Amino acid sequence: MHTDIKMPWEFFPFHWHCAICRTTRKNQDARVEKISTVIIVTNMSDVHQPPDPSGFQRVLRGLLRPLVRTMIARGLTAPVVYTLLKKVYVEVAETHFALDGKPLTDSRISMLTGVHRKDVRTIRNAPDDGTGESRRKSALLATVIGQWMTHPAFSDNGAPRPLDRSETGFDALVETVSKDVRPRTVLDELIGSNLVAEDDSGRLILQVSAALGAPNSAEREAFFAANVGDHLAAAAENLLADEPPYFERAVFYNQLTQDAIDAIEAQARGGAQTLLEEINQQSSALHRDSADTPAPRGRFRMGIYFYREDAEPGPEDGPTETDTRQGTK
């Protein structure tokens, strides 16, 4: 038997459970010509089978519970959510499951999602609801405020300076973020949101307490969508990828006293705030340094959260549980 030709089980991972490969491995004395034929006629994409979705349904049920609680509190009934979910299914199929870069047909989307073809056609022909534009506007305003509080030309050690409306004042601030939007448009939005006010001399004052204080209901919903959405997007990529691409870590303990959790939370809040401020300063500086660099652009979001709840009655679960794997919480 020739030894310079790989055996079939070297080409096919064991977890694919290929019946042809298992049979060939048992018969290692088979002729090389026969082995080569098996390798040629076996299509690896056909051998691979998708995982059973029943297990993930149980996972999804746990993920949906806090979301459904929020939807009920916001007055969203199940039929409304069903209609929305169909739209999202169609949007995701169009974005992430195109074949060779070609647009999907209504029939293909219906097959992928289970949404009726007539509904697919209706959804695809509906006008844009403006969600993307709303998120872009919120991101622009947040970036302008961040630059105002960190850029050395517009702040002193984190304290935003009063700015006039000249080309070296507020207009210059907006241009550090984007040259594609009129400064007056940004100013109107900030004043309308009570984030900026004018003093008696006409200078513009950033209302730091409003910018950093408790947001209103609409702002909280926007943060909820952006923060949870990006976290879930990162977690989904880590779950679906062979090599999890995003940093994701969690530390969790059971059966601690409330005083102990209070102490841990206080330390976590202080350390997290310090880290976020450092990342903000670094990001602001790099944003300024690369403003005129002709290179592809991207965005990032780094988030930190702390969650606590009462422990269920029961025996001790052990002193510690620490999850250090990517892609899991």
Rosetta silent file (secondary structure, phi, psi, omega in degrees, C-alpha in Angstrom):
SEQUENCE: MHTDIKMPWEFFPFHWHCAICRTTRKNQDARVEKISTVIIVTNMSDVHQPPDPSGFQRVLRGLLRPLVRTMIARGLTAPVVYTLLKKVYVEVAETHFALDGKPLTDSRISMLTGVHRKDVRTIRNAPDDGTGESRRKSALLATVIGQWMTHPAFSDNGAPRPLDRSETGFDALVETVSKDVRPRTVLDELIGSNLVAEDDSGRLILQVSAALGAPNSAEREAFFAANVGDHLAAAAENLLADEPPYFERAVFYNQLTQDAIDAIEAQARGGAQTLLEEINQQSSALHRDSADTPAPRGRFRMGIYFYREDAEPGPEDGPTETDTRQGTK
SCORE:     score description
SCORE:     0.000 S_00000001
   1 L     0.000  134.682 -179.875    0.000    0.000    0.000 S_00000001
   2 L   -68.872  140.351 -178.021    1.339    3.448   -0.899 S_00000001
   3 L  -105.846   -2.543 -177.837    2.160    5.602    2.136 S_00000001
   4 L   -94.357    8.315  178.170    2.434    8.982    0.393 S_00000001
   5 L  -115.623  130.491 -177.670   -1.315    9.342   -0.068 S_00000001
   6 L   -66.674  143.797  174.427   -3.485   10.590    2.800 S_00000001
   7 L   -77.908  156.635 -173.956   -6.206    8.297    4.042 S_00000001
   8 H   -57.468  -34.417 -177.144   -9.794    9.577    3.771 S_00000001
   9 H   -70.668  -10.403  173.635  -10.176   10.214    7.498 S_00000001
  10 H   -81.454  -18.704  178.889   -7.372   12.776    7.213 S_00000001
  11 H   -91.136  -29.344 -172.305   -9.488   14.785    4.805 S_00000001
  12 L  -115.271  121.051  177.904  -12.784   14.601    6.700 S_00000001
  13 L   -60.041  146.942 -176.712  -13.138   15.685   10.362 S_00000001
  14 H   -62.675  -34.419 -173.354  -14.580   12.982   12.610 S_00000001
  15 H   -68.916   -5.312  175.597  -17.445   15.174   13.848 S_00000001
  16 H   -80.926  -14.322  177.752  -19.018   15.060   10.380 S_00000001
  17 L    51.598   51.491 -179.528  -19.821   11.365   10.932 S_00000001
  18 L   -78.064  118.464 -177.685  -19.336   10.496    7.269 S_00000001
  19 H   -62.388  -38.017 -179.532  -20.515    6.920    6.705 S_00000001
  20 H   -63.115  -42.742 -177.378  -18.254    6.514    3.659 S_00000001
  21 H   -67.178  -39.584 -179.420  -15.185    7.609    5.628 S_00000001
  22 H   -65.161  -41.499 -179.965  -15.927    5.297    8.541 S_00000001
  23 H   -63.322  -42.541 -178.692  -16.376    2.337    6.224 S_00000001
  24 H   -66.777  -36.469 -178.341  -13.125    3.074    4.389 S_00000001
  25 H   -66.727  -34.971  178.965  -11.184    3.457    7.633 S_00000001
  26 H   -66.345  -29.132 -178.472  -12.252    0.011    8.786 S_00000001
  27 L  -106.248   71.287 -174.810  -10.923   -1.435    5.544 S_00000001
  28 L   -72.619  -10.391  179.656   -7.396    0.013    5.594 S_00000001
  29 L   -91.802    6.510  179.192   -6.166   -2.633    3.176 S_00000001
  30 L   -62.565  154.618 -178.645   -8.375   -1.294    0.373 S_00000001
  31 L   -69.297  149.616 -178.952   -6.594   -0.389   -2.834 S_00000001
  32 H   -60.436  -37.907 -179.204   -5.375    3.183   -3.256 S_00000001
  33 H   -60.181  -39.283  179.952   -7.383    3.594   -6.468 S_00000001
  34 H   -67.187  -41.580  179.168  -10.583    2.856   -4.559 S_00000001
  35 H   -62.966  -43.861  179.686   -9.680    5.324   -1.806 S_00000001
  36 H   -60.728  -38.847  178.954   -8.946    8.023   -4.348 S_00000001
  37 H   -62.306  -41.674  179.447  -12.348    7.455   -5.941 S_00000001
  38 H   -60.970  -42.961 -178.579  -14.071    7.929   -2.589 S_00000001
  39 H   -64.359  -39.081 -176.486  -12.247   11.222   -2.035 S_00000001
  40 H   -70.203  -44.640 -172.242  -13.173   12.537   -5.473 S_00000001
  41 H   -82.470  -14.509 -178.246  -16.861   11.694   -5.439 S_00000001
  42 L   -85.730  119.706  178.221  -17.505   12.799   -1.855 S_00000001
  43 L   -93.678  114.541 -175.618  -18.621   16.445   -1.636 S_00000001
  44 H   -61.410  -34.120  179.237  -17.711   17.795    1.797 S_00000001
  45 H   -66.040  -28.014  177.628  -20.470   20.425    1.653 S_00000001
  46 H   -79.865  -30.465 -178.799  -22.970   17.594    1.165 S_00000001
  47 H   -69.104  -39.841 -175.832  -21.511   15.531    4.003 S_00000001
  48 L   -67.079  130.537  178.587  -21.832   18.310    6.578 S_00000001
  49 L  -113.187  137.298  178.629  -25.188   18.375    8.316 S_00000001
  50 L   -65.236  153.033 -179.259  -26.540   21.418   10.198 S_00000001
  51 L   -67.032  154.275  177.691  -26.971   20.982   13.959 S_00000001
  52 L   -65.437  122.472 -176.075  -30.320   19.926   15.355 S_00000001
  53 H   -73.927  -10.636 -175.820  -32.218   23.177   16.127 S_00000001
  54 H   -63.125  -37.153  178.411  -34.183   21.660   19.014 S_00000001
  55 H   -66.162  -39.992 -179.592  -31.329   22.202   21.458 S_00000001
  56 H   -71.423  -23.930  175.267  -30.931   25.829   20.468 S_00000001
  57 H   -60.166  -37.929  177.772  -34.662   26.373   20.942 S_00000001
  58 H   -67.246  -39.424  176.632  -34.126   25.771   24.667 S_00000001
  59 H   -62.992  -45.286 -177.496  -31.253   28.267   24.646 S_00000001
  60 H   -63.663  -34.853  178.948  -33.362   30.795   22.777 S_00000001
  61 H   -60.436  -42.740  177.504  -36.208   30.457   25.269 S_00000001
  62 H   -66.133  -38.737  179.039  -33.909   31.599   28.064 S_00000001
  63 H   -65.936  -34.170 -174.794  -32.573   34.495   25.967 S_00000001
  64 H   -78.477  -20.766 -174.130  -36.074   35.674   25.087 S_00000001
  65 H   -57.471  -53.575  178.009  -37.456   35.811   28.630 S_00000001
  66 H   -65.059  -30.436  178.906  -35.988   39.215   29.622 S_00000001
  67 H   -69.952  -42.055  178.096  -36.730   40.546   26.144 S_00000001
  68 H   -65.306  -38.417  175.618  -40.360   39.430   26.296 S_00000001
  69 H   -56.869  -43.511  178.889  -40.668   40.994   29.742 S_00000001
  70 H   -65.709  -40.804 -179.375  -39.477   44.278   28.211 S_00000001
  71 H   -64.448  -42.330  177.928  -41.862   43.957   25.274 S_00000001
  72 H   -63.203  -41.993  179.065  -44.851   43.367   27.546 S_00000001
  73 H   -64.039  -27.711  179.139  -43.834   46.362   29.672 S_00000001
  74 L   -92.735    4.879  175.046  -43.676   48.477   26.481 S_00000001
  75 L    82.474   16.919  178.882  -47.117   47.299   25.349 S_00000001
  76 L   -89.854  116.295  178.390  -45.974   45.058   22.493 S_00000001
  77 L   -86.591  167.169 -176.985  -48.318   42.094   22.092 S_00000001
  78 H   -58.452  -45.071  179.970  -47.382   38.794   20.468 S_00000001
  79 H   -59.685  -36.919  178.113  -49.091   39.488   17.091 S_00000001
  80 H   -64.461  -41.996 -179.455  -47.181   42.775   16.759 S_00000001
  81 H   -68.261  -36.979  177.593  -43.909   41.001   17.512 S_00000001
  82 H   -58.968  -44.703  179.667  -44.713   38.212   15.030 S_00000001
  83 H   -62.277  -43.817  178.630  -45.116   40.798   12.275 S_00000001
  84 H   -64.607  -40.991 -177.878  -41.854   42.483   13.264 S_00000001
  85 H   -63.136  -37.474  177.237  -40.029   39.168   13.496 S_00000001
  86 H   -62.434  -40.938  177.986  -41.014   38.270    9.931 S_00000001
  87 H   -62.180  -43.756 -178.765  -39.537   41.556    8.720 S_00000001
  88 H   -66.450  -39.729  176.873  -36.295   40.922   10.581 S_00000001
  89 H   -56.462  -46.155 -178.833  -36.079   37.374    9.216 S_00000001
  90 H   -65.815  -43.774  179.896  -36.330   38.711    5.672 S_00000001
  91 H   -60.975  -44.385 -178.741  -33.801   41.501    6.317 S_00000001
  92 H   -67.222  -40.721  178.121  -31.247   39.118    7.838 S_00000001
  93 H   -60.598  -43.548  179.462  -31.664   36.588    5.040 S_00000001
  94 H   -63.016  -38.904 -174.085  -31.060   39.306    2.445 S_00000001
  95 H   -79.476  -40.592 -167.968  -27.988   40.616    4.272 S_00000001
  96 H  -112.274   -7.351 -174.558  -26.224   37.458    5.420 S_00000001
  97 L  -125.422   24.981  175.667  -27.356   34.578    3.211 S_00000001
  98 L   -66.775  148.424 -179.586  -26.893   35.842   -0.342 S_00000001
  99 E  -100.340  117.869  178.413  -25.430   33.331   -2.777 S_00000001
 100 L    55.254   33.394  177.876  -22.247   34.435   -4.560 S_00000001
 101 L    75.152    4.683 -178.711  -23.131   38.068   -3.878 S_00000001
 102 E   -93.878  144.527  178.451  -26.348   37.846   -5.893 S_00000001
 103 L   -59.942  143.528  178.857  -29.686   39.070   -4.485 S_00000001
 104 L   -79.248  147.135  173.785  -31.910   36.303   -3.156 S_00000001
 105 L   -78.776  162.867  176.858  -35.227   35.537   -4.791 S_00000001
 106 H   -59.698  -38.254 -179.037  -38.460   35.686   -2.805 S_00000001
 107 H   -65.512  -41.294 -179.928  -38.703   31.911   -3.023 S_00000001
 108 H   -65.270  -42.550  178.509  -35.208   31.411   -1.647 S_00000001
 109 H   -64.132  -40.046  178.247  -35.889   33.752    1.287 S_00000001
 110 H   -61.941  -40.428  179.423  -39.169   31.962    1.969 S_00000001
 111 H   -66.767  -39.884 -178.906  -37.361   28.624    2.031 S_00000001
 112 H   -69.628  -37.977 -168.451  -34.656   29.923    4.394 S_00000001
 113 H  -105.506  -21.685 -174.143  -36.961   31.704    6.829 S_00000001
 114 L    83.258    0.186  176.689  -40.333   29.977    6.652 S_00000001
 115 L   -78.484  134.446 -177.846  -41.992   33.318    5.899 S_00000001
 116 L   -57.582  142.582 -175.707  -44.693   32.986    3.238 S_00000001
 117 H   -59.068  -36.505  177.840  -43.521   34.134   -0.188 S_00000001
 118 H   -63.331  -40.243  177.729  -46.345   36.680   -0.449 S_00000001
 119 H   -68.209  -36.827  177.569  -45.280   38.212    2.867 S_00000001
 120 H   -59.256  -45.672 -179.177  -41.653   38.227    1.714 S_00000001
 121 H   -62.784  -42.136  179.475  -42.618   40.212   -1.373 S_00000001
 122 H   -63.199  -43.571 -178.723  -44.648   42.697    0.702 S_00000001
 123 H   -65.449  -43.115 -177.921  -41.818   43.199    3.180 S_00000001
 124 H   -68.210  -27.068 -179.463  -39.184   43.689    0.474 S_00000001
 125 H   -90.996   -4.136 -178.403  -41.319   46.272   -1.322 S_00000001
 126 L   -73.452  149.191  178.536  -42.112   48.279    1.826 S_00000001
 127 L   -69.112  157.785  178.038  -40.419   51.722    2.234 S_00000001
 128 L   -62.599  135.079 -178.333  -37.495   52.189    4.605 S_00000001
 129 L   -86.760    0.065  175.217  -38.689   52.878    8.157 S_00000001
 130 L    82.645    7.082 -178.271  -35.742   55.196    8.914 S_00000001
 131 H   -62.176  -44.195 -178.976  -34.254   53.069   11.715 S_00000001
 132 H   -62.534  -41.982  179.081  -30.757   53.138   10.217 S_00000001
 133 H   -64.636  -38.689  178.659  -30.797   56.897    9.771 S_00000001
 134 H   -62.753  -41.592  179.279  -31.962   57.390   13.363 S_00000001
 135 H   -67.320  -38.571  179.216  -29.067   55.304   14.683 S_00000001
 136 H   -64.923  -38.448  179.044  -26.559   57.180   12.542 S_00000001
 137 H   -66.131  -43.232  178.616  -27.846   60.506   13.867 S_00000001
 138 H   -62.058  -40.825  179.403  -27.619   59.349   17.487 S_00000001
 139 H   -65.316  -38.851  178.928  -24.073   58.110   16.907 S_00000001
 140 H   -62.884  -47.461 -179.076  -23.076   61.442   15.347 S_00000001
 141 H   -63.429  -41.468  179.571  -24.404   63.485   18.273 S_00000001
 142 H   -63.936  -38.460  179.865  -22.739   61.193   20.813 S_00000001
 143 H   -68.401  -39.852  177.362  -19.412   61.459   18.988 S_00000001
 144 H   -61.234  -44.723  178.919  -19.612   65.269   18.848 S_00000001
 145 H   -63.774  -41.572  178.718  -20.250   65.392   22.603 S_00000001
 146 H   -62.159  -41.045  177.283  -17.390   62.983   23.223 S_00000001
 147 H   -65.815  -38.493  179.488  -15.012   65.115   21.182 S_00000001
 148 H   -61.701  -33.183 -176.741  -16.165   68.244   22.993 S_00000001
 149 H   -89.871  -12.547 -175.474  -15.270   66.629   26.320 S_00000001
 150 H  -124.484  -27.366 -176.527  -11.931   65.100   25.281 S_00000001
 151 L   -67.929  127.606 -177.336  -10.414   67.008   22.360 S_00000001
 152 L   -62.008  -20.663  178.337   -7.691   69.347   23.685 S_00000001
 153 L   -78.059  -15.413 -175.310   -8.834   72.117   21.335 S_00000001
 154 L  -127.190    6.045 -178.154  -12.312   72.148   22.913 S_00000001
 155 E  -150.005  162.967  175.492  -11.756   71.029   26.518 S_00000001
 156 E  -126.466  103.367  179.361   -9.500   71.405   29.522 S_00000001
 157 L    52.531   45.844  177.656   -8.777   68.104   31.265 S_00000001
 158 L    88.329   -5.715  177.976  -12.205   66.738   30.458 S_00000001
 159 E   -97.479  114.055 -177.239  -14.076   69.992   31.112 S_00000001
 160 E   -66.698  134.904  179.617  -15.716   71.217   27.865 S_00000001
 161 L   -81.529  152.813  168.130  -15.008   74.838   27.015 S_00000001
 162 L   -64.996  138.679 -177.009  -17.696   77.328   25.981 S_00000001
 163 E  -122.808  144.262  171.014  -17.597   77.626   22.198 S_00000001
 164 L   -90.862 -177.614 -175.416  -18.682   80.321   19.811 S_00000001
 165 L   -96.578   18.285 -176.724  -20.211   79.568   16.425 S_00000001
 166 L   -80.340  177.275  179.852  -17.151   80.512   14.400 S_00000001
 167 L   -69.382  -14.821  176.233  -15.049   78.300   12.172 S_00000001
 168 L  -103.010    1.852 -178.937  -12.641   77.822   15.075 S_00000001
 169 L  -109.665 -118.195 -175.271  -15.411   77.074   17.578 S_00000001
 170 H   -63.240  -38.405  179.432  -18.433   74.805   17.290 S_00000001
 171 H   -59.740  -41.298  179.024  -18.138   74.481   13.510 S_00000001
 172 H   -65.887  -37.082  177.844  -14.590   73.207   13.896 S_00000001
 173 H   -59.784  -48.879 -178.752  -15.748   70.731   16.543 S_00000001
 174 H   -62.797  -37.918 -177.947  -18.332   69.202   14.218 S_00000001
 175 H   -69.066  -19.986  174.221  -15.815   69.012   11.372 S_00000001
 176 H   -70.301  -19.939  179.692  -13.513   66.877   13.528 S_00000001
 177 H   -98.134  -47.312 -178.875  -16.285   64.272   13.434 S_00000001
 178 L  -157.024  137.247  175.137  -17.781   64.730    9.956 S_00000001
 179 L   -98.905    4.322 -176.352  -17.482   67.162    7.083 S_00000001
 180 L   -98.166    1.945 -179.317  -20.627   65.776    5.474 S_00000001
 181 L  -130.687  143.647 -178.207  -23.135   67.394    7.827 S_00000001
 182 L   -73.422  132.411  177.483  -23.834   71.064    8.479 S_00000001
 183 H   -55.374  -35.312 -179.724  -22.775   72.253   11.970 S_00000001
 184 H   -62.577  -37.066  178.367  -26.037   74.168   12.265 S_00000001
 185 H   -63.534  -43.556  178.366  -28.003   70.940   11.848 S_00000001
 186 H   -64.224  -43.105 -179.081  -26.019   69.283   14.649 S_00000001
 187 H   -61.778  -43.659  179.491  -26.417   72.335   16.874 S_00000001
 188 H   -59.599  -39.940  179.356  -30.186   72.414   16.398 S_00000001
 189 H   -66.349  -42.313 -179.220  -30.400   68.763   17.430 S_00000001
 190 H   -67.607  -40.702  178.129  -28.262   69.315   20.529 S_00000001
 191 H   -67.644  -41.706  178.971  -30.207   72.400   21.602 S_00000001
 192 H   -63.482  -25.831  177.934  -33.501   70.639   20.939 S_00000001
 193 L   -92.887    6.893 -179.244  -32.359   67.778   23.205 S_00000001
 194 L    60.384   29.304  177.292  -31.348   70.265   25.955 S_00000001
 195 L   -95.512  -17.472  178.640  -27.743   69.112   25.656 S_00000001
 196 E  -135.443  141.685  176.886  -26.432   72.539   24.641 S_00000001
 197 E  -135.849  159.633  177.003  -27.484   76.015   25.785 S_00000001
 198 E  -101.498  137.520  174.895  -26.413   79.577   24.960 S_00000001
 199 L   -87.899 -175.381 -174.748  -25.145   81.955   27.630 S_00000001
 200 L   -63.912  -25.818 -179.169  -25.802   85.709   27.670 S_00000001
 201 L   -92.025    4.792  178.247  -22.858   86.373   25.362 S_00000001
 202 L    86.482    5.480  177.470  -24.042   83.854   22.770 S_00000001
 203 L   -78.238  151.802 -178.840  -21.458   81.182   23.575 S_00000001
 204 E   -93.609  128.326 -176.338  -22.496   77.555   23.406 S_00000001
 205 E  -117.260  122.694  174.889  -22.322   75.612   26.683 S_00000001
 206 E   -74.005  126.787  178.804  -22.401   71.831   26.797 S_00000001
 207 L   -83.877   88.124 -172.735  -24.802   70.727   29.521 S_00000001
 208 H   -60.266  -40.485 -178.724  -22.569   68.066   31.037 S_00000001
 209 H   -62.669  -35.760  177.970  -25.121   66.986   33.641 S_00000001
 210 H   -73.702  -38.815 -178.452  -27.671   66.380   30.893 S_00000001
 211 H   -67.983  -34.776 -176.961  -25.148   64.631   28.632 S_00000001
 212 H  -103.633   -8.324 -176.307  -23.966   62.300   31.397 S_00000001
 213 L   -80.571 -169.312 -178.492  -27.113   62.167   33.482 S_00000001
 214 L   -65.346  124.042 -179.405  -30.104   59.859   33.357 S_00000001
 215 L   -74.554  159.837  175.074  -31.383   59.706   29.752 S_00000001
 216 L   -75.761  179.737 -173.768  -35.039   60.082   28.885 S_00000001
 217 H   -60.584  -44.477 -178.922  -37.151   57.126   27.778 S_00000001
 218 H   -64.188  -40.339  179.685  -36.357   57.473   24.068 S_00000001
 219 H   -66.939  -39.718  178.472  -32.623   57.765   24.762 S_00000001
 220 H   -63.861  -38.267  177.522  -32.679   54.734   27.048 S_00000001
 221 H   -66.451  -36.654  177.339  -34.397   52.714   24.342 S_00000001
 222 H   -65.402  -42.958  176.977  -31.746   53.830   21.841 S_00000001
 223 H   -63.996  -40.506  179.155  -28.962   52.770   24.224 S_00000001
 224 H   -58.105  -47.711 -178.991  -30.763   49.486   24.849 S_00000001
 225 H   -64.478  -43.688 -175.975  -30.917   48.743   21.118 S_00000001
 226 H   -72.078  -48.155 -174.706  -27.307   49.746   20.449 S_00000001
 227 H   -70.702  -50.970  179.838  -25.628   48.180   23.487 S_00000001
 228 H   -68.070  -37.298  179.521  -27.572   44.931   23.676 S_00000001
 229 H   -61.263  -46.381 -179.854  -27.665   44.667   19.893 S_00000001
 230 H   -68.871  -38.406  177.639  -23.894   44.902   19.506 S_00000001
 231 H   -62.489  -44.674  179.553  -23.264   42.558   22.434 S_00000001
 232 H   -66.189  -35.830  177.333  -25.648   39.998   20.966 S_00000001
 233 H   -63.339  -43.003  178.209  -24.064   40.431   17.525 S_00000001
 234 H   -64.885  -43.514 -179.860  -20.614   39.711   18.996 S_00000001
 235 H   -64.255  -38.455  178.614  -21.925   36.721   20.958 S_00000001
 236 H   -64.861  -42.335  177.708  -23.656   35.347   17.846 S_00000001
 237 H   -61.825  -41.737  179.742  -20.448   35.634   15.805 S_00000001
 238 H   -65.040  -35.184 -179.960  -18.534   33.842   18.561 S_00000001
 239 H   -72.144  -38.847 -173.926  -21.137   31.071   18.660 S_00000001
 240 H   -86.174  -23.289 -175.529  -21.277   30.535   14.895 S_00000001
 241 L   -83.412  149.721  174.241  -17.581   30.893   14.063 S_00000001
 242 L   -65.489  -39.761  176.336  -15.059   28.066   14.270 S_00000001
 243 L  -118.056  106.530 -177.373  -12.648   30.482   15.946 S_00000001
 244 L   -54.199  121.546 -173.453  -14.522   33.082   18.081 S_00000001
 245 L   -85.512  -16.519 -172.249  -13.382   36.487   16.757 S_00000001
 246 L  -114.214  145.041  176.595  -14.490   38.769   19.603 S_00000001
 247 L   -70.678  126.059 -179.987  -13.288   39.186   23.169 S_00000001
 248 L  -152.940  115.515 -176.004  -16.057   38.099   25.533 S_00000001
 249 L  -136.413  155.634  175.167  -15.508   37.163   29.165 S_00000001
 250 E  -150.324  146.280  171.664  -17.569   36.858   32.336 S_00000001
 251 E  -120.362  130.821 -179.773  -16.937   36.139   36.029 S_00000001
 252 E  -144.512  140.230  179.637  -19.834   34.866   38.118 S_00000001
 253 L  -124.470  149.898  175.013  -20.245   33.582   41.679 S_00000001
 254 L  -114.047  158.011  172.237  -23.148   31.905   43.452 S_00000001
 255 L    59.522   42.634  172.387  -24.269   31.954   47.091 S_00000001
 256 L   -98.353  152.824  175.354  -22.599   35.228   48.116 S_00000001
 257 L   -71.878  158.892  179.526  -24.044   37.500   50.781 S_00000001
 258 H   -63.624  -36.018  178.284  -25.670   40.744   49.660 S_00000001
 259 H   -63.973  -38.655  179.231  -22.945   42.745   51.449 S_00000001
 260 H   -65.148  -42.041  179.404  -20.282   40.845   49.527 S_00000001
 261 H   -66.804  -36.435  176.159  -22.020   41.542   46.217 S_00000001
 262 H   -57.741  -44.982 -178.277  -22.359   45.225   47.190 S_00000001
 263 H   -66.201  -41.913  179.965  -18.580   45.423   47.691 S_00000001
 264 H   -65.739  -42.193 -179.586  -17.843   43.625   44.432 S_00000001
 265 H   -63.572  -40.614  179.021  -20.253   45.824   42.493 S_00000001
 266 H   -61.747  -43.724  178.647  -18.702   49.006   43.890 S_00000001
 267 H   -66.244  -40.348 -179.820  -15.240   47.876   42.829 S_00000001
 268 H   -63.295  -42.537  179.904  -16.526   46.770   39.427 S_00000001
 269 H   -62.163  -45.269 -179.272  -18.226   50.118   38.797 S_00000001
 270 H   -64.617  -46.941 -179.334  -15.090   52.085   39.686 S_00000001
 271 H   -66.446  -39.166  179.912  -12.743   49.916   37.662 S_00000001
 272 H   -66.789  -41.647  179.736  -15.062   49.751   34.669 S_00000001
 273 H   -63.129  -41.576  177.972  -15.586   53.515   34.597 S_00000001
 274 H   -61.309  -45.695 -179.766  -11.832   54.099   34.704 S_00000001
 275 H   -62.417  -43.810 -179.191  -11.255   51.644   31.863 S_00000001
 276 H   -63.879  -39.555  178.149  -14.000   53.167   29.715 S_00000001
 277 H   -65.251  -38.353  177.677  -12.618   56.663   30.212 S_00000001
 278 H   -65.109  -43.608  178.294   -9.141   55.469   29.203 S_00000001
 279 H   -63.779  -37.542  178.518  -10.525   53.796   26.066 S_00000001
 280 H   -63.789  -44.497  178.628  -12.467   56.962   25.281 S_00000001
 281 H   -62.425  -44.670  179.397   -9.346   59.124   25.555 S_00000001
 282 H   -63.507  -43.392 -178.434   -7.342   56.746   23.356 S_00000001
 283 H   -64.736  -40.262  179.558  -10.126   56.511   20.773 S_00000001
 284 H   -63.424  -42.979  179.883  -10.510   60.288   20.631 S_00000001
 285 H   -64.954  -43.771  179.601   -6.788   60.778   20.091 S_00000001
 286 H   -67.227  -33.741  177.138   -6.616   58.109   17.364 S_00000001
 287 H   -62.798  -42.861  178.778   -9.700   59.590   15.713 S_00000001
 288 H   -66.426  -43.886 -175.100   -7.973   62.971   15.489 S_00000001
 289 H   -66.335  -29.038 -175.946   -4.681   61.522   14.278 S_00000001
 290 L  -103.518   11.886 -174.834   -6.307   59.535   11.483 S_00000001
 291 L   -57.256  -38.239 -176.440   -8.833   62.180   10.404 S_00000001
 292 L  -102.926   11.304 -179.280   -7.054   62.853    7.103 S_00000001
 293 L   -83.763  122.478  179.684   -5.812   59.325    6.492 S_00000001
 294 L   -78.329   83.395 -178.348   -7.330   57.789    3.320 S_00000001
 295 L  -140.390  157.196  177.051   -8.108   54.359    4.750 S_00000001
 296 L   -57.089  146.328 -176.067  -11.191   52.159    5.182 S_00000001
 297 L  -109.722  156.532  177.061  -13.292   53.132    8.193 S_00000001
 298 L  -151.822 -178.155  178.115  -15.027   51.078   10.857 S_00000001
 299 L  -136.939  164.093  174.052  -16.647   51.393   14.240 S_00000001
 300 L  -146.322  160.516  171.970  -16.457   49.589   17.567 S_00000001
 301 L  -139.784  126.655  175.620  -18.372   49.400   20.799 S_00000001
 302 L  -114.018  121.446 -176.879  -16.894   48.220   24.074 S_00000001
 303 L  -123.586  152.850  177.518  -19.442   47.567   26.797 S_00000001
 304 L  -134.773  136.581  177.526  -19.342   46.484   30.431 S_00000001
 305 L  -136.461  161.183  175.154  -22.265   45.323   32.516 S_00000001
 306 L  -137.570  123.997 -179.759  -22.904   44.020   36.025 S_00000001
 307 L  -124.848  141.274  178.391  -25.976   41.911   36.827 S_00000001
 308 L  -141.754  153.651  175.152  -27.116   40.542   40.177 S_00000001
 309 L  -158.424  163.958  178.572  -30.125   38.675   41.533 S_00000001
 310 L   -67.359  142.841 -179.850  -31.153   36.727   44.608 S_00000001
 311 L   -79.106  146.103  175.175  -29.863   33.168   44.736 S_00000001
 312 L   -71.032  142.068  176.973  -32.271   30.263   44.579 S_00000001
 313 L   -59.948  136.531  179.838  -32.530   28.296   47.863 S_00000001
 314 L   164.868  178.834 -179.741  -30.332   25.239   47.717 S_00000001
 315 L   -67.853  161.542  177.715  -26.978   23.705   48.617 S_00000001
 316 L   -60.701  137.754 -179.712  -23.732   25.554   48.101 S_00000001
 317 L   -94.675    6.221 -176.540  -22.598   25.473   44.485 S_00000001
 318 L   107.316  162.751 -173.029  -18.923   25.809   45.288 S_00000001
 319 L   -70.686  -30.233 -174.419  -16.705   28.805   45.977 S_00000001
 320 L  -156.251  148.953  170.181  -16.357   30.139   42.440 S_00000001
 321 E  -133.700  120.318 -178.235  -17.447   29.821   38.870 S_00000001
 322 E  -129.408  124.082  178.207  -15.364   31.646   36.284 S_00000001
 323 E  -101.565  115.561 -178.499  -15.971   31.503   32.556 S_00000001
 324 L  -116.801   19.114 -178.615  -12.854   32.358   30.567 S_00000001
 325 L   -96.295  144.458  174.215  -13.891   31.019   27.175 S_00000001
 326 L   -70.808  146.853  172.544  -14.621   33.227   24.200 S_00000001
 327 L    84.712    2.222  178.301  -18.127   33.192   22.855 S_00000001
 328 L  -133.113  161.394  177.039  -19.868   32.237   26.098 S_00000001
 329 L  -123.725    0.000    0.000  -21.202   33.984   29.134 S_00000001
